Amino acid sequence: MAKSFLFGRLVAVVALAIVAYSCGGNSPESKPTPVPASVTPSESVSAEDLERAAQLYDEGSVEEAVAIYNQAIQRGSEAPRQQALWALAKIQYEQGENDTAKDTIDSYLASNITPAEQRLALLLKGTLHYARGDDGEAEQALFSYAGMGGAATAYAELRLADLAARRGQLEQAIQGTTKVLADPLPTSVASNARLSLARYYKDAGDVAAALQTYELLGTDADTKKGRAEALWLAANVAWDAGDGARAMTSLQRLLALYPGEGRSAEALDDPRFGPNIALGSRALVLFMQRANADAAAAYRAIAEGGDPALAADAHYHLGILAERASNYDEALAQYDAAITAAAAHQQTTAVAQALWDKATVLELLGRIDEAVPTYSGIADTAPASEHASEAVFRAGILRYKQGRGADARAIWSRQRSIASGEAEQARAYFWSAKAAKALGDEASAAQDLNSAAALPGADYYTLRARAELSPTDLPTGGELPSAAPDWALIEEWLRTNVGPEDLAARTAFLTSPALRRAVELLAAGLRADAETEFQQLMEDAAGNSWLLYRLSRAAREQGLRSIAARAATRFITTGPGTPGQVIALAYPAVYPEIVNEQASQNKFSPFLLLAVVRQESFYDARAVSPADASGLTQVIPETATGIAEALGEKDFRLSDLLRPKVSLRFGAHYLGAQLQTLGGDIPAALAAYNGGPGNATRWQEATASSDPDVFLESIDFSETRAYVELVLENYAVYLYAYGLTSEPVLPLG
């Protein structure tokens, strides 16, 4: 996408426009401001122009949107000028242009705005100055906002409390935070507030209260990282207070529960704690931190230490470490030692785990006749193991690939007796049907396919079974509609399936403090805080289809596509009995114009692109993964750089991936390139998108046929296999939801 000019280059122009607005027309002494060359006296900005600017920004055309707002500030009448100033302030804040945002908000506040508009502006101003460290400005704005009784006053008061702590007024900070925590808040907000409260207690010298708060957060914080941090801080506070035993209790919990967190690694090297850390705990932390050589030395010491109760775990981890070093013979030897040691102590779960890892190594080495009984042995030893059903399936697929269809059918028949979920049942029935068909037993094949197809839902093998029973071509065309949902139809479906709506519960939800906070925060441009509130509302509404519907609809009206779809997914089933227009609420046609354009240019269905978006980001344009994959299509930096070069995007920045039109263009280009390279094979192209083109080619070659199901089961990256399966499920549901198929079905040739 060729940019007209970068956002950063607009800052000076926007600032000029703001100065022009601030100095012009508000005082009898003011003088006319010269009109920049880019704007002629005849130009004006209409309400439609401002709506277009909002749409452009939503789609990621930041520069074009800012240009329209800039023009409105310079040439518009009072109302569009104010609207443009407020829109610009929120854009600048969101884009990290805090200096410019500060000036824009001040200009907006200086204009003739309503008290409600002033309230929202004060909240954004206070939050902005708080982030900048402008404590005086922040306190004044946040105090004014709280005094106006804004729905998000809790957020202002938490920041005011922290500002009090910054200037040393710790008792005020403690009282303010405690007051806010007395009312329900989103779990993450409450956790962060309690973490701050513990710090205030510590700084105020109330060690007992600080310790109690940190220790509670070690259990109750909303994230693993938060719990680990709380335990680390609890250990430090207890140690500094002279209570070494209490410190080590928190530290031991940290190491046992969160060995992969950075604080656990830090503890190993801390001279206060390191000498007191048991060898088993040290070994596990080193293992999770991938300090492989040190971890191996620690586990060897445990294995040779003579404690048979610890030997199985040590040998098992030594097996994984040998695999990491590609020393497969050593890995097999260690797994055998782990199996022997665990069996001697009736540790059936440990036996099953070591058998699983041994079997995967044997399969990797091509030692199939050893792998099959090893996989099967898991179900014999521990039928309740998390690996039992998958292990039996792997034994069957290996026999199927050997051409031993009868043996495979017998194995899959056994799998059905231990498979707990419908997806596992469908998989076993489907492959049993394939084996029967290969043996010429059409009647058994049809019976097994019908059993798989009759299962509810839209799992991959249920969809494939339906396609095999009613052969048809996979629709490749179609265009995304832009029509609004049929709310009456959706509500009628709800009444039919879950009963009438509880009107009292509806009123309570729509007037709840939490929803009012969410809407207020979003209106003030504090999108991340608003999404946190909506997420908590969704958790609180779990199990109540009508409330989830109301939440989905409210989120959609606020432009929160991901929250809206997530809420809808929690109450909408995707089976053949659910109308397509109902399912479409959970499978929305986001950014239809862009998706249609990019899919067409890259020669594949727009519904396939949406299926990828759903799996990659769940429609969250601002999503960023731990691997720095960004945007709707979650393109990683290295791949994005290559795509930018291929598309001739010389001004590309990685942050551009957070713009929907850029992310969709890059993702569509990359997927289209994989489809072209891999002969139009959709499963292979999806495998390449997730696992890399080289691996996709390897899996294609290993399949030795065009069978898409054999290809799927040949993918030896569990994450990529699941990814391909889930995207194809999404694709099938999209095709049904938007009328291209008569039921959820997945014909792949």
N, C-alpha and C positions, 0 to 999 in steps of 0.2 A: 504494500500500500504506500504510494508516494505521499509524503506529508507536505502540506503547504508551508509549514514552518513549525519548529519545535516549541513545546509549551514554555520551556525556559526562556525562549526568545520573546515570548509574549509579555513577560512580566513587566518590562519597562513600558510597553505600550499600554498595558492595562493600568499600570500605576498612573500614567499620564491621563488616562480617561477618568480615573477616580479623582485625581486632583482637579480635573476640569469640572467634574460634577460637584465636588465639595465646595469649589470656589464660585460656582456660577449659579445665579438665580435665587440664592437664599438670603441675599442682603441687598438693600438699595445701593450700597457702595460697590458691589461687585461689578467687574467688567466682563464683557464677552470673552470667552476663551477661543483662541484660534482653532479652526477645524483642521484636523490632520488631513494630509493629502489623500489618504485612502477613503475618506468619507466626504461625499458631496452634500451640499445643503439640501438637496431634494430627497436624500435618503431618509427613511423613517423605519421604525421597527414596530411591527404589529404583534398582537397576541399570538397569532399563528407562527410568527418568526421565533418567538420565545419558546413556544411548544416544540418547534423544530430543534431549537438549540438544546432543549432538555433531552430530546430523543437522540440527537447526535452525541451528546456526552454519554448517555446511557450505552450507546453502541460502541463507544470508544473513540469517536472523532473529537478529541479534546480541543484541538486547535480551532476547528470550524465552529464549535460551540462557543468557545471563548471569544472568537471574532464577532459573533452575533451579539453576545452580551456586552462586549466592548462598544459596539456601535450603539446599543441601546443606552448605555451610560452617557455617551457623548451627544446623541441626537434625539433620544426618546423623550417623551413627556414624563411627568413625575412618576406615574405608576409603573411604566416599564423600566424606568431608571432604577427604581427601588427594587423591582423584581430581579433585574439583572445584577445589581450589587449583591443581593442576598445569594443568588445562584453562584456568582463568582466567588464569594467568600467561602461557600461550602466546597466548591471545586478546588480552590487553592488549599484549603485545609486538608482535603482528601489527597491532593497531589503532593503534600509536604511542603508547599510554598508558604511557610508560616509567616514570614516577614510581610509578604504582600497581603496575605489573608488578614493580618492584624489591621493594616491600613484600610482594607476594604470594609471590614466590620465597623470600624470607627466611622467611616463615611456613611454607612448604612444607618447606624444608630443616630447620626447627626441629622438624618432626614426626618420627614414627617411621617413616622410609622405608627402603627397601632400599638397598644400595650401588649397584645399577644405577640406581635412581631418583635417587639423590644425584648420580651421575655426570652424567646428562642435565641435571639442574637446575643443576649447576655450569657446564656448557657454556653454557646459556642465560644464566645470571647473568653470567658473564664477558663474553659477547658484548654483553649489554645495557649493562653498565657501560663497556665499551670504547667503544660508540657514544655514550654520555653524556659521555665524557671523565673518568669516575671511575677514574683510572689505578690507584690502589692497590687498590681493590675488584676491578677487572678482573683485575689481575695475580694476586691471591690466588686468585680463582676459577678462572682459566684454568690456573694452575700446578697447582692441586689436581686439575683434570680431567685434565691431561696425565699427572700422576703416577698416575692410576688406569688408564692404558692405554686410554683411549677410542678407538674406531675413527676418530673425527674429530680426533685429536690434531694432525694437520697444520694444521688451521684454528686451533686454540688456539696452536700454536707460531708461526704467522705473526703472530698478534695480539700475542703476547708479544714477538716481535722488534720489532714496531712500537712497543710500549710502551717497550722498551729504548731505541729511537731517540729517543723523546719526552723521555726523561730524560738524553739525551746519551751513552748507552753504545752508540756506533755500531759498535764492533767486535763486541759481543755481538749487535747487530741483524743485522750482515752474516753472522756465523757461523750464527745461527739460521735466517735466510732461506735461506742456501746449503744448509744441512742439509735443509730441507724440500724444496727444489727438486731434490734428488738422486733423489727418488722420483717416479713418474708422478702427475700431477695433471691435472684438467681444463684445457684450453687457456686458458680465460679466467682461471682462478685462477692459473695459472703466469705468464701475461702480467702480471697485476696485481702479483704477487709480484716479478717481475723489474723492473717499473717502480719499486717501492718500493726494491728492492735498489740500483738505479742512483742513486736519491736518497740512500741511505745512503752509497754510495761518494763521491758528490759532497760531501756534508756532512763526510765524514771526510777530505777532501782528496785522495782517490785519483781524480784527473781521468781518467787513462787507463782505469781500470776503468769509471767512470761513462760515458764516451764510448762505449766498446765495447758496453756493455749497452744504452744508448739506441739506438745505430745498429743493433744486431741487432733490437731491438724495432720499429724503423722498417720492418723487413721481416716480422718474425715475430709481432707482436702480433695478437690474435685478431679485432680489429675495425678498421674503417677509421679511426674516431676515435682508437683507441689508437695506431695506427701514425703518424697525423698528430701526435699529442701527443709521441710519442717522437722524431720527427724535429725537431720544434720545440725540444724540450729539448736534443737533441744539438747543434743549431745554437747555442743559447745557451751551453752548456758550452764548446764549442769556441771561440766568440768570446771569452768571458771568459778563456779560457786563452791568448789571443793567436794562435790558429790560424784566421785569417779564411778561408782557402781551404777548410779542412775544414768550417767553419761554413756556407759558401755551398753546398757540396756537399749537405749535409743539407737546407738550405733549398730548393735547386732541386728536390730530390726531393719535398719537401713540396708545393711549388707545382704541379709537374707531375702528381703522382699524386692529390693531394687538394685541388684548388683551391676546392672548395665548403666546406671545413672552416673554422671560425672562426679557427684559427691562421694560415691562409693570408692571410685579410683583415688580421689583426693585423700580419703581416710587412710588408705594403705600407706601413704607416704608421710602422714602426719606423725611427728615424733611423739605426740601425746597418746595417740590411739594405736598406731601401727604395731608396737610391740605386744599389745594385748589382743590382737586379732588372731583368731584360730586359723590353722592352716587350711581347713576346709573352706572357710569363708574367704580367705585370701585367694585360694585357687579358683573359686567360682567367680569372683570379681575379675580376676585376670582373664579368665575364659570369656566372660561376657564383654570385656573391653577389647578382646581379640589380641591380647598380649600373649601370643601363642606359645612362644618359647618358655616364658616364665610360668604360664599356666601348666604346660606339660611337666616342667620340673616339679611344680607343687603337687600335681596329681600323681606323679611317679612316687613322690615321697609318701603320699597317703597310701598308695597301693602296696608299697613295700613296708609300711609301718606295722603291719601285723594285725590290724583291726579288721576282721572279716566283714563286719557290718558296714564298713565304709568302702570296702574294696570294689563292690559292684559299681558304685557311682563313679569312683576314680577310673576304673577301666573303661567305663562307658564314655566319659569325657576324653580320655586318651584316644579312644576310637575316633571321635569327632575331630580331634586335633590332628590325627594322622590323615583323615580325609581332607582337611584343610590344606595339608601339605602334599596331597595327591599320593600319599603312601598307602595304597589300598590294601596291600597284604598285611601291613601292620594294623590297619584299621580293622580288618576281619579278625585278626588275632585278639585284639583288645575287646571287640564285641563278644567273641566267644568266651573270653575270660569274664566279662561282665555277666553273660548269661549263666555261666557256671556258678559264679559267686552269688548272684541274685536268687537262683533256684535253690541253692543250699540254705538260704534264709527265707524261703517262701515269699520272696518279693516279686509277686507275679506282674505287677505293673512295670517294674524295672526290667523283667525278662522280656515282656512284650515290646518295650521301647527299644531294647538292644536288638531283638530279632528284626524289628522294622528297619533299623539302620543297617543291619547286616544284609538284609534282603535287597535294599536299594543299592548297596555296593555290588552285590552279586549280579544284579540286573545291569548295572552300569558296565560291568566287566564282561557282559555277555554270557555269564555262567547260568543260563536259564534253568537248567534241570536242577541246579542247587537253589536258585532263587525261589522257584515255585513252592517246594515244600517248606522253605523258611517262611515265606509269606503265609502259607496255610497254617503253619505252626502257631502263629499269633492267635488265631481264633481258637485253636486247641488249648493253648495255655491260658489265655485271658480273653474269653469271648466278650467281656464288657469293655475291653480296651478301646480307646479312641481310634486306634489304628485297625481294629479287627475287620470291619466291613471293607475298608479300602484295601487292606492286605489281601483279602480273599478275591476282590475284584482284580487286583494286579496279577494274582496267580492265574485267573481266568484269561485275562487279555494276553498274557505271555503264551499260554497254551493255544489260544486262538491264532496268534501270529505264527506259531509253529505249524499251523494247519491241523491241529488236534481239536476239531470242533466239538466232538462228543465229550471229551474231557472238560473243555471250557464250559459247555452247557451244564455239566454236573457241578462244576465249581460255582457257577453263577446261581444255580438252584440253591446251593448252600448259602450263598450270600444273602439271598432274599429272606432267609430265616433269621439272619442277624442284623440286617439293615434296618435302621430305626426311622429314617426319614423317607418321604415320598420321592425325593430326588434320587436317593440311593436305590430305592425300589425300581424306579423307572429306568435307571441305568442298567441294572441287572437284567430286567426284562428285555430291554432293547438289544443288548448284546447277546442274550440268549437267542433272540429272534434272528440276529445276524448269523449266529453259528448254525441254527437250524436251517436257515435258507442255504447256507454254504453246503450243508449236508443233503440238500434236496428235500427237506421236510417242510414243505410249504404250509401245511396245516398247523404245525407247532409254531412256525414263525409268525403266522397270522394271529394265533392265540396269544403269544407273548407280546406282539405289537399292540393288540387291543388292550391287554392288561396295562401296558405302559401309557397308552393314549388316554385311558379312562381315568388316570390319576388327575386330581385337580391341580390348578396352578399353571405356571408357565415355565417349568424347569426344562433345561435343554433337551433331555432325552424324552420327555413327554412331548415336546414340540416336534422332535425328530420322528417320533413314532407316529404322530398324526400325519406328518408329511409322507411317510412311507405307506401309510394306509390309503391316502388319497393323493397320489403323485401329481404334482403341479410344479410350474416354474416359480422361482423366487421373483417377486415383482422388483423391477429395477428402476422404475420411474417414480412418478408422483411428485407432488409439490406441496410444501407446507402451507396450510391455511393460516389466515391471520384473524379468524373469527373468534369472538369471545365465547367462553363456555356457556352451555345451556344450563343455567342454574336451576331452572324449574325441573328439567329432566333429572339432574343429579339429586335434587331434594326428593323427588318422587322415588328414585331408586333407593335412597336412604330410608324413606318411610317403609318401603316394601321389605327391605332386608333387615333393618334394625329397629323399626317401630317409629312412632311419632317423636318429634323433638320435645325435650324438656324445656319449656319456654322460660321457666325460672332460672335454669342453669345457663341458658343462652344469655339472658339479661345480665346475670351475675358475671359471665365471662366478658361480655362486651363493655361492661362498666367497671371491670376489675382494675385495681391500681397497677397491676403488672402490664396489662394491655395499654393503659393510658401512658405508662412510663415508656413502653416500647415505641408508641406512636410519637410521643414528644421527643424522644432521643433521635428518632429518624428525621423528624421535621427540623431538628436543630443541626442536622448534618453529622451526627455522631452515629454513623451506621454500625460500627462494630459493637458498640454498647447496645444498640437497638436489636441487633441480631442475637445477642446474648439473651436478651429478654424474651424474644420470640422463641428461641430454642428452649428456654425453661418453660414457657407456656405449653410448648408441644409435649415436653416430658410430663407436665402436670395433667395434660389432657389424655394421656395414654389410656387406651381402652374405651374411650368415649367417642364414638364415630361422629356424632353431631358436633361436638366441640372441636374435634380435629378438622371437620369440614369448615366450621366458622373461622378457625385459625388459618386454614389454607386459603380461604377466600380473602381474609383480611390481609394476609401477607402478600397475596397476589396483587391486591389493590394498592399496596405500598411499594410494589416493584421488587419484592424479595422473592425472586423466582425459586431459589434453592429451598428456602424455608417452606414456601407454598407447596412445592412438589414433595418434600419430605413429609409434611403433615398429611398430604393426600395419600401417600404411599402407605401410611399407617392404618388407613381404614378402607382402602379400595383393593379388592381382589382382582386378579388379572385373568381369571378363567373365562371360558366361552360364554358363560351366562351373564357377564357384566357388559353393559353397553359400551361401545367404543368411546362415546363422548364422556362417559364417567371415567374410564381409564385415562383419557387424555389429560385429566386434571393432575394425575400423577406422572404422566409422560408428556409434558408440555412441548409445544412447538415454539421454543424460545428463539428470538431474533430471526424470524422466518425469512425476511428478505435477504439477510446476509447468508444464512444457511443454504437457502435455495441457490443463490448465486455461486457460492463456493463449491457446493456439491456438483452443480452443473458444469462449472469450469473444469473440475477434476474427474468428471465422468463417473459418478456413482450416486446412489440414492441419498437425498437429504436426510432420510430417516436413519440411514446408516451413520451419518455424521452425528445426529442427535443421540443415537445409541452409544456412540463413543463418548460424547459429552456427558451423558448421564453417568457412565461408569467412571470417567476420569475425574470429574469435578462436581457431579450432581448439580449442574447448572450454576455453580458459584463462580462468577467471573473473576473474583479476587482470591481464589484458592491458590495456595502455595504449599507444596509438599516438603517434607524433610530433605528431599533430594533437589530442592529448588525448581522442581517442575511447576510451571505457573499457568494460570488462566483456565479458561473453559476446557481446552484440549490438553492441558498439562504437558506442554513441551519443555524438555530440559534445556539448559543453556547451550550445551554443545550442539545439540540438534537444531536449536533455534538459530544459532549463528550460521550453520550450513544452509538452512532454509532461506534465511535473509539474503545470503550470497546468491543462491539460486534464483531468487525473485528480484534481485537487483535493488534490495533495500539498503542503501548506503547509510542512512540515518538511523537504522534500527538500534533500539536499546532493549535490554532484557525486560525492563519494566513495561515495555509496550505490550508484552504478552498478557498483561492484566486488562487490556482493552479487548472487548469481545470481537470486534471486527478483525483485529490482528491475530488473536488466538485462533479464531475460526479459520481464517485464511491459511495460517501456518499449519494447523492440524489437518485441514482438508488437503493441502498440498502434499504433506508427508504421507497421509494415508493413500492418496491417489497415486503417488509415486510407487508405493509398495504394491498396490493392486496391479499397476502396469508391469512392474518387475516380475511379479509372481503369477503372471498369466490370468489376472482377474480372480484369483482364488481368495475369497473373502476371509475364511478362517486363517489362512496363511498370512494375509496382509495384516490382520489384527494381531497375530502373533508377532509379526515384525514390528508393529507399532509399539508393543509392550516389551518384547524380549530382544529386539534387535533383528535387522535383516539377515545377518549371518546365521543366527540361530534358526530363524524361520526357514531358510534354505536347507539347513541341516535336517530339520524335522520333516520337511517335504521329501527330502531324499530318503530318509529313514522309513517313510510311509510306503514307498515303492508302489504307490497306486494313487488314484485320484479320490479315494474314499475320505471324505471330510471327517468322519468319526474316528477312523484309524489315525488320521493326522492329529486330531485333538488328543487322543490317548498316547500319542508318541511324544508330546511336549513334556520334557523332563524338568521344566521349571514349574513348580506348583503354582506360583503366582500367575505366570503367563497362561497356564492351562485354565485356571479359574477365570482370568480376565477374558479370554476368548469366549468361553462358555457364557459368561454373564453379558458381554456385549451382544452376542448373537441372540440371547434371550430378550434383551432390550429391543433389538431390531425386530424380532417377531412380534413383540407386543406393540411396538410403534405401528407396524404395518396393519395390524388388526384395529388398533385404536383409531386410525385415520382412514379406515374403510378400504384398504387395498387387499385384505384377505377377509374371508368370512368367519374365521376363528384364528386364535393364536396358533401358528404353525410355522415350521422352519424347514422348507425344502432346500437342500444344498446340493442336489445332484446325485 
